[in-house]
């Protein structure tokens, strides 16, 4: 054993040196053609570790759940330990395309029967592999941060059965880099120089609150054409991209499950143009109809078109889980599917509140090895990891209430039930799973059988501390902003309840706005975001004058031909944002101020808007536009650049059931004020909702003490009065109690003292204040 280890390390170093010394070519589009350069390799599937055979097109290798693949190059061999990515597709996963008459055709294939794998290279502890075995083998092999290779199949001569493979070193690929113009006004020193201990702490904090992203991917008609109108090839392309996105987002402890894919086989279902911003708006509008028939957390459009300039993707920043903005668009700009996957992961990062990494922030991967996912530019070699700066921003996004839909831990049955101890995922039949035995950092979990240690109740989660469940009522997620609601531990689960917020239409910002997807969009907040503190919304005359022009500086969107639409009078506050005051220049990068002078009575005001510089395409939405959901009148909000009536009837129905003692959450359940019990807020209790957990710790001794006090407190005034009377000489009470003469007035029936009996029960209004504090926002007149 002692001699074997050095020999194994020496062999591994020798193999790595051999791979690095291979005459790797410069990458180009010809790499996939029959005369493509690259180092020939042979791949053998070793499903049972007893037989090794060539991979053929006919063999159903995709049926295997786990197995070994032997890769040979110049007499050296790598062993790839592969496991089917059972978490890639969610049950109920659908595949949609369109018939020649334009009707959708929806298929529900077996979500366990696919050919996409994750894995590692035996002998390389920091390695990872993303592979597809659908038709030959293709995928990425990363040995460590300095050595990554891509394997791709090609037929051997005229044979239809056997496939040969070639391998390319990713680090030496050359190619065009796509950029996005968005820049961050963040100090480099604010984000850099994080210690290793801090990074470890961040990973542990993220691990305590795993997130789940239900993803829907769409291929536009152009992408279908680039795949030679082959529906199966297009779908496999999307699945390969999803498999890479799944692996990339795992580094943030976000589990991706594909709920569906769609191919626009006949024509585009939303307008796709070289204008990335217009394409995104159109897709997000189409997505709302998609969500109604196929719920998901985020939808991503992959297009075969090229956007203007060097833009390869676009997404609303912090748009995750919002009905109006939870999606993005990316171009399929590379022969390698990881190229599109890296861009898609980048845009999902923007949806999660991540900005571009400043210089010096990405220490996880060298630039020549792809750098980090949130770099401003992307290209071969493509990034596969997030920086510590991105992880810190992600935590801040979750802390302030963003990404609420990702906190809803799905029932294990919603994901494919393929439990395997040691894969790091807690599945059916497991109490915990901290990974392989040699990697397990968890003191609460037994790695060899995925069970809790003696005395342990949990391993991680916001409601787990030192292997024990936190008591019921301990806050686990505080409310952030006017439209958020707090959540509390239940005492029965290590996880915080799902992140909920006020139901759409609830008033916020002191009546200046309505809650919309958990946010409170107001013109004032948006002006300060553009121009800094001190800025305020401009008078209505500014909106009317500027946005009625129908040009690049003032409009209510674009028409189908790409022209600007002038705002109607009632829609003026839903076009370009107009503000007063603030800083000299707008805060977003690549924007310039657009000042307009408008007469207002006897004086003039300067209306301030912003304009994105020509030729620049940001990979976030134009902040110069009024946000959807912004109040534009009584019971009216901005939707689709129109000021539309909104009744909020669901809110009205819910509030009627809360008896005036609570608000309504996004599940349309009452969230009761302290002192009232869910579900209807009509009985005394601790507050909260059936979704959020109890608002206060369930301390039964304290509750009993409060009950006794609530019983005794009403008697204190009478007792004090009696004491005062007794001290007064000659008082009637003193005579009754101590005097020798006791007249009839001092006696009750059968000479018994006439004293008030204690009440047999306590009125709710007496119990509430003494036990748990006076209920908030209550109308006490109705209870008098």
Secondary structure, DSSP 8 states (H G I E B T S, - for coil): -HHHHHHHHHHHHHHHHHHHHS------GGGGSTT--SEEEEEEEETTSS--EE-BSSS-GGG-SEEEEEEEETTEEEEEEEEE-TTSEEEEEEEEEE-TTS-EEEE---TT---EEEEEETT-TT-EEEEE-SSS-EEEEEEETTEEEEEEEEE-TT-SSBEEEEEEEGGG-----EE--------HHHHS---HHHHHHHHHHHHHT-EEEEEEEEE-HHHHHHTTT-HHHHHHHHHHHHHHHHHHHHTTTEEEEEEEEEE-SSS-SS---S-HHHHHHHHHHHHHHHHHHS--SEEEEEESS--STT--EEE-TT-TT-TTT-EEEEE--SSSHHHHHHHHHHHHHHHTT-----TT---SS-GGGT-BTT-SEE-SS---B--HHHHHHHHHHHHTT--GGGG----GGGS-----TTSS---TT-S---SSTTT---TTEETTTTEE-TT---SSSTTEETTEE--TT-EEE---STTB--EE--SS-SS-----BB-TT-EEGGGTEE-BTTB---HHHHHHHHH-TT-EE--HHHHHHHHTS-BTTB-S-B-TTS-B----GGGGGGSB--EES--SS-SSTTEEEEEEEEEETTEEEEEEEEEE-TT---SS--TTB--TT-EEETTEEEETTEEEE---HHHHHHHHTTTTSEEEBTTS-EEE-TEEETTTT-EEE--EETTTEESS---HHHHHHHHHHHHHHHHHHHHHHHHHHHHSTT-HHHHHHH-S---GGG--GGG--------SS--HHHHHHHHH---SS--GGGG-
